[in-house]
Amino acid sequence: MNLGNHVKGKTILANGFHMPTRKVVDVLAEALISVGEDGKIESLLRPKESGYEEKRRAASDGGKLVRLPEGTYLLPGLVDTHVHAPQYPQLGQALDVPLEEWLYKYTFPLEARYADIAFARRSYSLLVEDLISIGTTTALYYATIHQDATRLLADICLEKGQRALIGKVAMDHRDQCPDYYRDASADEAVRGTADLFDYVRSNPDNADGRIDAVVSPRFIPSCTDAALEGLGDLAKELDCHVQTHCSESDWEHRFVIERFGMTDTESLDKFGFLGRKSVLGHAPHLCSSDIDIFKARGSAISHCPLSNSYFASAVFPLRSVLEKGLHVALGTDISGGPSGSMFEAMRQSIAVSRMLETGNDPAFLPEERRGRPNSRIDFRDAFYIATTGGGIALDLPVGNFTPGFYFDAIAVDTTVKEGSIRLWEGLDMGEKILQKLVYTTTRPNIASVWVDGRQIR
């Protein structure tokens, strides 16, 4: 489906779905979405609303009406809030050991290869192209310690049109990082981060600010106190986004308690990493006081159900945390998660919530509290955290079709034979169609992808 290279200054006539608020699916039927020349949504009108017919007629007469074909549904672009970009070559491998072994056996050796700029170019180009092709319009990326390769990732995102936030990974602790792969000092870790901000924000190809940098301590075990202090001060000075990991596994959670005498959340807060623009990955081992800190700071959790199944030793209590008012988004965690598809991440988030509720050890009877009651979510919460939740987590106007938001969107074609969606007349209607899209969309179904109103696929 070729709908033109952009819809800036045009009006889209479409069926689709979005969720500006949790639990409520807004079903769009023959909706008109007008996009300004700046790529932002100017209006969303429905049949019978005031101005609808006039807007539709004017757009049609002016040659600016773009109509999605029958059987194609418009969704907000997906927001992946946890991607380790350099780990893409080992996606689907290296999942046989615990986290603390996985880093040394597989991941640090792979990430060290990004000193080779040719290797970095091939890997990052494939990654960004592949994520766009499955509907990821915004990504929060961890890169490596290498300045040149990290800048290259920003350049590639600019070239291919994806919205992205990118962090040079900071890791300088000699006891926790190998000699062949670490920052030479705390000063270098902080200075390298600041230099990336300068490069991204002064890049003439980034005048619209679609790409930004992120303060990115890998996690507390990999950083010295000096690096943590310096990065925390830098985050405060720049009033910028922050990303790191929090209580990802039993090992990490206990490591921080033993080192500082307080939880991972409390430690990160002490160093200044928890704020409104902070996104912390995983967090399945939070205690109630940790949750209170997250809520007080307005920080977000990136729920990574695919990788948590391999490394966390626990199921993140998504429904409980959402109902306590925390900001939660969704992440694939390439490559700790063996799929880069946000649709797979949505499906896994639903599955693990069911396992948390029912429990999974048949040696215990259900009445023996095998699981945690009232933990399951459905497709609505999964879709919400993949779209609107991601925008809230990143403090960006993306994730739904609210006027004033960027038109970041995907068109899902349910009729393509190579795809995996099958709709049945008389059975599939309304939000039931969205449920099928969440559960059965695969790459061939993604017909078009837009960022800022510009078609990038």
C-alpha positions as CSV (number, residue, x, y, z in Angstrom):
1,M,0.0,0.0,0.0
2,N,1.5,3.3,-1.1
3,L,-0.2,6.2,0.6
4,G,2.4,8.8,-0.5
5,N,5.6,9.7,1.3
6,H,3.9,11.9,3.9
7,V,0.6,13.1,5.2
8,K,1.7,16.5,6.5
9,G,-0.9,19.0,5.6
10,K,-3.4,16.3,4.7
11,T,-6.4,14.6,6.3
12,I,-6.6,10.8,6.8
13,L,-9.9,9.0,6.6
14,A,-9.5,5.8,8.6
15,N,-10.8,3.1,10.8
16,G,-8.6,2.4,13.8
17,F,-8.0,2.4,17.5
18,H,-6.2,4.3,20.2
19,M,-6.3,4.5,24.0
20,P,-5.7,8.0,25.4
21,T,-6.8,6.7,28.8
22,R,-6.3,3.3,30.4
23,K,-9.1,0.7,30.1
24,V,-11.0,2.6,27.4
25,V,-10.5,1.6,23.8
26,D,-11.5,4.5,21.5
27,V,-12.8,2.9,18.3
28,L,-12.3,5.1,15.3
29,A,-14.9,4.5,12.5
30,E,-14.5,6.7,9.4
31,A,-12.6,9.2,11.5
32,L,-10.9,12.2,10.0
33,I,-7.4,13.0,11.4
34,S,-5.9,16.2,10.1
35,V,-2.1,16.6,10.2
36,G,-0.4,19.9,10.1
37,E,2.7,20.8,8.2
38,D,4.7,20.3,11.4
39,G,3.6,16.7,11.6
40,K,1.3,17.2,14.6
41,I,-2.3,16.3,14.7
42,E,-4.6,19.3,14.3
43,S,-8.0,17.7,14.8
44,L,-9.8,14.3,15.1
45,L,-13.3,14.4,13.9
46,R,-15.9,11.6,13.8
47,P,-19.1,11.3,11.6
48,K,-21.9,13.5,12.9
49,E,-19.5,15.8,14.8
50,S,-19.6,19.4,13.9
51,G,-17.4,20.3,11.0
52,Y,-16.9,16.7,9.9
53,E,-18.6,16.8,6.5
54,E,-17.0,20.2,5.6
55,K,-13.6,19.0,6.6
56,R,-14.0,15.8,4.5
57,R,-15.3,17.6,1.5
58,A,-12.6,20.3,1.6
59,A,-9.8,17.8,1.9
60,S,-11.2,15.7,-0.9
61,D,-11.7,18.7,-3.2
62,G,-8.2,19.9,-2.5
63,G,-6.6,16.5,-3.2
64,K,-5.5,16.2,0.4
65,L,-7.7,13.3,1.6
66,V,-5.8,10.1,2.2
67,R,-8.1,7.1,2.7
68,L,-7.0,3.9,4.2
69,P,-8.2,0.8,2.3
70,E,-11.0,-1.4,3.6
71,G,-9.5,-3.9,6.1
72,T,-6.7,-1.7,7.1
73,Y,-6.6,-0.2,10.6
74,L,-4.8,2.8,11.9
75,L,-3.0,2.4,15.3
76,P,-0.6,4.8,17.1
77,G,3.1,4.0,16.5
78,L,4.5,1.6,19.1
79,V,6.9,2.9,21.7
80,D,9.7,0.5,22.8
81,T,11.2,1.9,26.0
82,H,14.0,-0.7,26.4
83,V,16.3,-1.7,23.6
84,H,20.0,-2.7,23.8
85,A,20.8,-1.7,20.2
86,P,24.3,-3.5,20.1
87,Q,22.8,-6.8,21.2
88,Y,20.8,-7.2,18.0
89,P,23.2,-9.8,16.5
90,Q,22.6,-12.2,19.3
91,L,18.8,-11.9,19.3
92,G,17.4,-15.3,19.8
93,Q,20.6,-16.7,21.2
94,A,22.5,-16.7,24.5
95,L,19.6,-17.3,26.9
96,D,21.0,-20.3,28.8
97,V,22.7,-18.7,31.8
98,P,21.8,-16.2,34.6
99,L,22.2,-12.5,34.0
100,E,25.5,-12.1,35.8
101,E,27.0,-14.9,33.6
102,W,25.2,-13.8,30.5
103,L,26.9,-10.4,30.5
104,Y,30.5,-11.8,30.6
105,K,29.9,-14.9,28.5
106,Y,28.0,-13.3,25.6
107,T,27.1,-9.6,25.9
108,F,30.2,-7.7,26.9
109,P,32.2,-9.5,24.1
110,L,29.6,-8.6,21.6
111,E,29.2,-5.0,22.6
112,A,33.0,-4.6,22.6
113,R,32.9,-5.2,18.8
114,Y,31.3,-1.9,18.2
115,A,34.7,-0.3,18.3
116,D,34.6,-1.5,14.6
117,I,32.5,1.2,12.9
118,A,31.7,-1.0,9.9
119,F,30.3,-3.7,12.2
120,A,28.3,-1.0,14.0
121,R,26.9,0.4,10.8
122,R,25.6,-2.9,9.5
123,S,24.1,-4.0,12.8
124,Y,22.5,-0.7,13.7
125,S,21.1,-0.2,10.2
126,L,19.4,-3.6,10.2
127,L,18.1,-3.0,13.7
128,V,16.4,0.3,13.0
129,E,15.0,-0.9,9.7
130,D,13.6,-4.1,11.3
131,L,12.0,-2.3,14.2
132,I,10.4,0.2,11.9
133,S,9.1,-2.7,9.8
134,I,7.2,-4.2,12.8
135,G,5.7,-0.8,13.8
136,T,8.1,0.7,16.4
137,T,8.1,4.4,15.7
138,T,9.9,5.5,18.9
139,A,12.7,3.6,20.6
140,L,14.7,4.2,23.8
141,Y,18.1,2.8,23.0
142,Y,21.2,1.8,25.0
143,A,24.2,1.9,22.8
144,T,27.8,1.0,23.9
145,I,30.7,2.9,25.5
146,H,32.0,3.8,22.0
147,Q,31.4,7.5,21.1
148,D,31.7,7.0,17.3
149,A,29.3,4.0,17.1
150,T,26.8,5.7,19.4
151,R,26.8,8.9,17.2
152,L,26.4,6.6,14.2
153,L,23.2,5.1,15.8
154,A,21.8,8.6,16.1
155,D,22.7,9.4,12.5
156,I,21.0,6.1,11.3
157,C,17.8,6.9,13.2
158,L,17.8,10.4,11.6
159,E,18.4,8.9,8.2
160,K,15.6,6.3,8.5
161,G,13.1,8.5,10.2
162,Q,12.6,6.8,13.5
163,R,12.0,8.8,16.7
164,A,14.7,7.8,19.2
165,L,16.4,8.6,22.5
166,I,20.0,7.2,22.6
167,G,22.4,6.7,25.5
168,K,26.1,6.1,25.5
169,V,26.4,3.4,28.1
170,A,28.4,4.4,31.2
171,M,30.3,1.5,32.9
172,D,33.6,2.1,34.7
173,H,33.7,-0.3,37.6
174,R,36.9,-2.4,37.4
175,D,35.5,-5.2,39.5
176,Q,32.3,-5.5,37.5
177,C,33.4,-4.7,33.9
178,P,36.1,-6.5,31.9
179,D,39.3,-4.8,31.0
180,Y,38.5,-4.9,27.3
181,Y,35.2,-3.2,27.7
182,R,34.7,-0.3,30.1
183,D,35.1,3.4,30.5
184,A,38.7,4.3,31.5
185,S,37.5,6.4,34.4
186,A,34.4,8.0,35.9
187,D,35.4,11.3,34.3
188,E,35.5,9.7,30.9
189,A,32.1,8.1,31.5
190,V,30.5,11.5,32.4
191,R,32.4,13.4,29.7
192,G,31.5,10.9,27.0
193,T,27.8,11.3,28.0
194,A,28.0,15.1,27.9
195,D,29.7,14.9,24.5
196,L,26.9,12.8,23.0
197,F,24.3,15.4,24.1
198,D,26.3,18.1,22.4
199,Y,26.6,16.0,19.2
200,V,22.9,15.1,19.0
201,R,21.5,18.5,20.0
202,S,23.7,20.4,17.6
203,N,23.3,18.1,14.7
204,P,21.9,20.2,11.8
205,D,19.8,17.2,10.6
206,N,18.1,17.1,14.0
207,A,16.6,20.6,13.9
208,D,13.2,19.3,14.9
209,G,14.6,17.4,17.9
210,R,13.3,14.0,16.8
211,I,16.4,12.4,18.3
212,D,17.8,13.1,21.8
213,A,20.4,11.7,24.1
214,V,19.9,10.0,27.4
215,V,22.0,9.7,30.5
216,S,22.6,6.0,30.7
217,P,24.4,4.3,33.6
218,R,24.2,0.7,32.6
219,F,23.2,-0.2,36.2
220,I,24.6,0.3,39.6
221,P,26.9,-2.8,39.6
222,S,28.8,-1.6,36.6
223,C,29.4,2.0,37.9
224,T,31.7,3.4,40.6
225,D,30.3,5.9,43.1
226,A,32.1,8.7,41.3
227,A,30.5,7.8,38.0
228,L,27.1,7.6,39.5
229,E,27.5,11.0,41.3
230,G,28.8,12.6,38.1
231,L,26.1,11.3,35.9
232,G,23.4,12.2,38.4
233,D,24.8,15.8,38.5
234,L,24.8,15.9,34.7
235,A,21.2,14.7,34.5
236,K,20.1,17.4,36.9
237,E,22.1,20.1,35.0
238,L,20.6,19.1,31.6
239,D,17.1,18.3,32.9
240,C,17.2,15.4,30.5
241,H,16.0,11.8,30.1
242,V,17.6,9.1,32.2
243,Q,17.6,5.3,31.6
244,T,19.0,2.4,33.6
245,H,18.1,-0.9,35.1
246,C,16.4,-1.4,38.5
247,S,16.1,-4.6,40.5
248,E,16.2,-6.7,37.3
249,S,17.1,-10.0,39.0
250,D,17.7,-11.4,42.4
251,W,21.4,-11.0,41.8
252,E,21.2,-7.3,40.9
253,H,18.7,-6.5,43.6
254,R,20.8,-8.1,46.4
255,F,24.1,-6.8,45.0
256,V,22.9,-3.2,45.5
257,I,21.6,-3.8,49.0
258,E,24.9,-5.3,50.0
259,R,26.9,-2.5,48.4
260,F,24.8,0.5,49.8
261,G,22.6,-0.9,52.5
262,M,19.5,0.2,50.6
263,T,17.4,-1.0,47.6
264,D,18.2,-0.3,44.0
265,T,15.4,2.3,43.8
266,E,16.6,4.1,46.9
267,S,20.2,4.1,45.6
268,L,19.2,5.4,42.2
269,D,17.1,8.1,43.9
270,K,20.1,9.1,46.1
271,F,22.3,9.6,43.1
272,G,19.6,11.8,41.4
273,F,18.4,9.4,38.7
274,L,14.7,9.4,39.5
275,G,12.7,12.2,37.9
276,R,9.8,12.7,35.6
277,K,12.0,11.8,32.5
278,S,13.4,8.7,34.0
279,V,12.7,5.2,32.6
280,L,14.0,2.3,34.6
281,G,13.9,-1.2,33.1
282,H,12.4,-4.3,34.6
283,A,11.8,-3.6,38.4
284,P,10.1,-6.9,39.3
285,H,11.6,-7.0,42.8
286,L,10.3,-3.6,44.0
287,C,9.1,-3.4,47.6
288,S,6.2,-1.1,48.7
289,S,8.5,1.7,49.7
290,D,10.2,1.6,46.3
291,I,6.8,1.9,44.6
292,D,6.1,5.0,46.7
293,I,9.4,6.6,45.6
294,F,8.6,5.9,41.9
295,K,5.2,7.5,42.3
296,A,6.5,10.5,44.2
297,R,9.2,11.2,41.5
298,G,6.9,10.6,38.6
299,S,9.4,8.1,37.1
300,A,8.4,5.3,34.8
301,I,9.1,1.5,34.7
302,S,9.8,-0.2,31.4
303,H,8.1,-3.6,31.7
304,C,10.1,-6.2,29.8
305,P,8.0,-9.4,30.0
306,L,10.1,-11.3,27.4
307,S,13.4,-10.9,29.1
308,N,12.0,-11.1,32.6
309,S,10.9,-14.6,31.8
310,Y,14.6,-15.5,31.4
311,F,16.5,-13.4,33.9
312,A,14.2,-11.8,36.5
313,S,13.3,-14.8,38.7
314,A,10.0,-13.0,39.3
315,V,6.9,-11.7,37.4
316,F,6.5,-7.9,37.4
317,P,3.0,-7.2,39.0
318,L,1.9,-4.9,36.2
319,R,-1.8,-4.6,37.1
320,S,-1.1,-3.8,40.7
321,V,1.5,-1.1,39.8
322,L,-0.8,0.5,37.2
323,E,-3.6,0.6,39.7
324,K,-1.3,2.4,42.2
325,G,-0.9,5.1,39.6
326,L,2.7,4.5,38.4
327,H,3.8,5.2,34.9
328,V,4.5,2.0,33.1
329,A,5.6,1.5,29.5
330,L,6.6,-1.6,27.5
331,G,10.0,-2.8,26.3
332,T,11.3,-5.7,24.2
333,D,14.7,-5.6,25.9
334,I,16.6,-6.8,22.9
335,S,18.4,-9.2,23.3
336,G,17.5,-10.3,26.8
337,G,14.1,-10.6,25.2
338,P,14.3,-12.9,22.1
339,S,12.0,-10.8,19.9
340,G,12.1,-7.2,18.7
341,S,8.4,-7.1,18.1
342,M,6.3,-5.0,20.4
343,F,3.3,-7.2,19.5
344,E,5.2,-10.1,21.0
345,A,6.0,-8.1,24.1
346,M,2.3,-7.2,24.4
347,R,1.3,-10.8,24.1
348,Q,3.9,-11.9,26.7
349,S,2.8,-9.2,29.1
350,I,-0.7,-10.7,29.1
351,A,0.6,-14.3,29.4
352,V,2.9,-13.6,32.4
353,S,0.1,-11.7,34.2
354,R,-2.1,-14.8,33.9
355,M,0.7,-16.9,35.3
356,L,1.2,-14.5,38.2
357,E,-2.5,-14.7,39.0
358,T,-3.0,-18.4,38.8
359,G,0.5,-19.5,39.8
360,N,2.4,-22.2,38.0
361,D,3.4,-25.0,40.4
362,P,0.9,-27.9,40.1
363,A,2.3,-29.2,43.4
364,F,0.1,-26.6,45.1
365,L,-3.7,-26.6,44.9
366,P,-5.3,-23.3,43.7
367,E,-6.9,-22.8,47.1
368,E,-3.4,-22.9,48.6
369,R,-2.7,-19.5,47.1
370,R,-0.7,-20.8,44.2
371,G,-0.8,-17.4,42.6
372,R,-1.5,-13.7,43.3
373,P,-5.2,-12.8,42.9
374,N,-6.3,-10.0,40.6
375,S,-3.0,-9.8,38.7
376,R,-4.2,-10.6,35.1
377,I,-4.4,-8.0,32.4
378,D,-6.0,-8.2,29.0
379,F,-5.2,-6.8,25.6
380,R,-6.3,-3.3,26.6
381,D,-3.6,-2.8,29.2
382,A,-1.0,-4.4,26.9
383,F,-1.9,-2.0,24.1
384,Y,-2.1,1.0,26.4
385,I,1.4,0.5,27.8
386,A,2.8,-0.1,24.3
387,T,1.4,3.2,23.0
388,T,0.1,5.9,25.4
389,G,2.1,4.5,28.3
390,G,5.3,4.8,26.3
391,G,4.6,8.4,25.5
392,I,3.9,9.2,29.1
393,A,7.0,7.4,30.3
394,L,9.1,9.4,27.9
395,D,7.3,12.7,28.5
396,L,6.6,13.0,24.7
397,P,3.4,13.8,22.9
398,V,3.2,10.4,21.1
399,G,1.2,7.2,21.6
400,N,-2.3,8.3,20.6
401,F,-4.2,10.5,18.2
402,T,-4.9,13.4,20.6
403,P,-4.7,16.8,18.8
404,G,-1.3,18.4,19.5
405,F,0.4,15.0,19.4
406,Y,2.8,14.0,16.7
407,F,1.3,11.8,14.0
408,D,3.3,8.7,14.7
409,A,1.2,5.9,13.4
410,I,1.1,2.5,11.7
411,A,-1.4,1.0,9.2
412,V,-2.2,-2.7,9.9
413,D,-3.5,-4.5,6.8
414,T,-5.7,-7.5,7.9
415,T,-6.2,-8.7,4.3
416,V,-2.6,-9.5,3.2
417,K,-2.3,-13.2,2.6
418,E,1.2,-13.4,3.9
419,G,0.1,-11.9,7.3
420,S,-1.4,-13.8,10.2
421,I,-4.6,-11.8,10.9
422,R,-7.9,-13.4,9.9
423,L,-11.1,-11.5,10.5
424,W,-14.6,-13.0,10.3
425,E,-17.6,-11.1,9.2
426,G,-20.3,-11.1,11.9
427,L,-17.8,-12.2,14.5
428,D,-15.1,-9.5,14.6
429,M,-16.2,-6.0,15.2
430,G,-15.3,-3.0,17.4
431,E,-12.6,-3.5,19.9
432,K,-12.7,-7.3,19.2
433,I,-10.7,-6.4,16.1
434,L,-8.1,-4.6,18.2
435,Q,-7.8,-7.7,20.3
436,K,-7.0,-9.8,17.2
437,L,-4.5,-7.2,16.1
438,V,-2.7,-7.4,19.4
439,Y,-2.6,-11.2,19.4
440,T,-2.0,-12.0,15.7
441,T,-0.2,-9.1,13.9
442,T,3.1,-10.0,12.3
443,R,5.5,-8.1,10.1
444,P,3.7,-8.7,6.8
445,N,0.6,-7.0,8.2
446,I,2.4,-3.7,8.8
447,A,1.5,-1.8,5.6
448,S,2.7,1.7,6.4
449,V,4.6,3.5,9.2
450,W,4.6,7.3,9.8
451,V,6.7,9.5,12.1
452,D,5.9,13.2,12.3
453,G,3.4,12.6,9.5
454,R,6.2,11.4,7.2
455,Q,5.9,7.9,5.8
456,I,9.1,6.0,6.7
457,R,7.9,2.5,5.4
